[in-house]
Amino acid sequence: YHSDKIIRGYEITYYRPVPLLADVQWTDNQGEKGYIPRNSFHTENSYYPLWMDDKITFRGALLPNNAINEGNTEAEQWVQYPFAWGYADNHSNNSEHSQFKIDWAVDEEGNPAMLDGINFVKIYCAINQVCGWAGETSTEISAVEDLHY
């Protein structure tokens, strides 16, 4: 979290595609824009949340891209290299590095937050990258467990 490569105060806005099964356009507060391209694995549903308005904005931190094509243009082999610690869906599920501790909580300035407890955890994808044929990088969580019950 304390890396100088992280963009804090990052905002990204996604726009409802027309037609709904089209790529999803985005813009950010860094002057960048692009699309989340559809891939051959997810063809039935829109990538855009249908219950939302015509645009949705997320705010938080943006991590640097961590995927590298270790293959070539004819046979892409995308590898996502993990960050040191503290991020969901970053290491294998059985790794201690895939966990996070309440002691690591920080406020908006990056200072320790000293929380007595938590009621809710918001998990979001803090990377904005596309890995060729594999598509966008997205956080995929199968379970959350309280280790201090």
Secondary structure, 3 states (H helix, E strand, C coil): CCCCCCEEEEEEEEECCCCCCCCEEEEECCCCEEEECCCCCCCCCCCCCCCCCCEEEEEEEECCCCEEECCCCCCCCEEECCCCCCCCCCCCCCCHHHCCCHHHCECCCCCECCCCCCCCCCCCCCCCCECHHHCECCCCCCCCCCCCC
